[in-house]
Amino acid sequence: MADYGRPLEFGYFLVPYADDPLVEYARLADELGLDLIGVQDHPYQRRYVETWTLLSVIATATERVRVFPDVASLPMRQPAVLAKAAASLDLLSGGRVELGLGAGAFWDAIEAYGGARRTPGQAIGALEEAVAVVRAIWSGERNRRFDGEHYRLSGAQAGPEPAHPMEIWLGVGGPRALALTGRAADGWLPSSSWAPPERLPELQARIDEAAEKADRRPRDVRRLYNVNGTITGGPSEGFLKGPAGQWVDELTDLAVAYGMDTFILWPEGDQREQLTRFAEEVVPEVRRQVDAERRA
């Protein structure tokens, strides 16, 4: 593995519990200078508010932070309408939206809400088609057509176009999906809970190989990482569970040795405290250390 040399970004993984002060958390992330807020998308979870509604409210309540679904559940979201929703919010927010996409999980819950139950192969096939459909809708062109196994466009009138070149980030881990990421997506969005550092080299290699076969540079694919843990005041209790200095060292290593460039904090415990410590004690030092190592 190697450092792809991309600029670092930092964000907050906001779990959309209906009883939490969600807008307050989002404003704090914005005020602290974080770059991104990601909201997980599980419409069938009764304790959660709906993701796109929350993203819209956050975009209105904040000034500079970018927002995205982390990641949108494709079986619950028709891709042409999803593309329209994302482009609309990007336009209304002044270019502050990106699109995270996932092939689907928790199939019993998806089916209970009327979504399609898919095999792993079908889910990846639908995801590949969805990427093409989303890009077609974002093009703003007239009479767009697409004839896939899962999705169709039959003379669709695309538009309005997004306010900026929106990116598609895939939250995937299987071989076919990683190849799709390298071939057609703008970013890869795994979580430390299922893609710990020891797995990253193998997964990254699949993305890089597919990118090169598609005449793309591996560094053109953003590498985001949902990092789940706790910044503590005591000794280390394992990966991403320890004092701020440990977090600085581990995130720096993930950037320069494992190629990750964007870290989305998924904190356990007091959200305000964790967000503040991350933004004030971890982020500046990671930027400094990564810059120093790159210059060296």
C-alpha positions, -999 to +999 in steps of 0.1 A: +000+000+000+010+036-005-002+071+001-022+084-029-014+119-018-049+133-018-059+162+004-073+151+038-109+157+049-127+150+081-163+145+089-190+132+114-211+101+111-245+112+124-268+084+136-304+098+130-320+089+163-354+108+164-349+116+201-314+132+197-307+169+190-296+161+155-296+196+141-276+208+171-250+181+165-248+191+128-244+228+136-216+219+160-198+199+133-201+229+110-189+254+136-159+231+144-148+232+108-154+196+098-158+190+061-186+165+059-216+151+077-228+116+067-261+102+078-268+064+076-299+054+057-322+028+072-358+039+066-371+007+082-355+016+115-384+030+136-361+050+159-346+069+130-358+100+111-358+097+073-323+104+059-330+128+030-354+148+051-327+152+077-300+160+052-322+188+038-327+203+072-290+201+080-281+218+047-305+246+057-292+249+093-255+250+084-233+272+064-203+254+049-202+216+058-211+192+030-237+164+035-242+129+022-261+097+029-237+072+045-249+052+025-282+054+007-300+020+006-305+014-031-333-012-027-353+015-009-345+043-033-354+044-070-321+057-086-335+082-110-355+099-083-326+096-058-304+114-084-330+141-088-332+145-050-294+147-046-290+172-075-319+193-061-304+196-027-270+203-041-285+232-061-304+245-032-275+243-008-249+259-030-230+227-040-228+210-006-240+174-014-223+142-024-239+108-029-230+077-009-246+045-023-250+010-010-262-022-026-285-030+004-284-049+037-309-061+063-330-077+036-359-088+060-364-052+070-361-040+034-387-065+023-410-055+052-410-019+039-418-030+003-383-031-011-369-058-033-351-087-018-320-094-039-293-120-040-257-107-036-252-109-074-285-091-081-276-064-056-243-056-072-259-057-107-285-032-095-258-010-080-238-009-112-270+000-132-279+027-106-245+044-110-252+047-147-287+059-141-276+085-116-250+099-139-275+101-168-300+121-147-272+144-135-262+151-171-291+175-177-296+160-212-329+153-228-343+119-239-320+098-217-324+060-222-312+030-203-323-005-205-311-027-176-322-057-158-332-037-127-337-001-139-349+016-171-350+051-185-373+056-214-368+090-228-362+106-194-358+144-193-328+150-170-323+181-149-317+204-132-280+197-131-262+197-098-245+229-087-211+212-087-195+180-100-211+157-074-193+125-065-206+089-061-191+070-032-198+033-028-200+016+006-190-019-006-167-047+003-171-076-022-148-083-052-173-073-079-184-042-060-148-031-054-141-036-091-171-014-099-157+012-075-124+014-093-140+014-127-169+038-123-172+055-088-156+086-074-149+071-040-149+041-017-166+043+017-160+014+040-164+013+078-137+003+103-162-021+119-161-044+088-130-033+070-103-030+097-068-018+087-055-054+082-081-059+054-075-026+036-045-036+015-064-064-002-095-044-007-076-014-020-057-035-045-089-047-061-100-011-066-066+000-080-065-029-104-100-021-118-092+016-120-060+009-141-079-015-164-104+013-170-076+038-178-081+056-145-055+066-119-060+049-085-056+083-069-087+095-087-108+073-064-113+090-030-108+067+000-132+075+029-133+057+062-161+056+088-140+054+120-159+040+149-144+044+184-139+067+214-114+094+222-106+088+259-086+104+286-070+071+297-048+044+283-054+026+250-081+000+249-074-010+213-077+004+178-095+038+179-102+035+216-077+057+235-064+092+240-062+118+213-025+111+207-033+075+198-060+087+174-035+110+157-010+083+152-035+058+139-052+081+115-018+094+103-008+058+096-041+051+078-033+080+055+003+075+047+006+037+049-030+026+039-041+053+015-072+065+033-078+103+028-111+111+045-121+101+080-157+102+092-159+101+130-185+076+143-181+082+180-193+063+210-204+082+241-211+119+245-215+132+209-207+168+217-175+160+237-163+135+211-169+159+182-151+187+199-121+166+209-119+152+174-120+186+157-097+204+181-072+177+193-071+151+165-078+168+131-051+195+132-024+171+144-033+145+118-030+172+091+003+184+105+018+149+108+006+137+074+020+169+058+053+164+075+056+128+064+046+136+028+073+164+027+098+140+041 
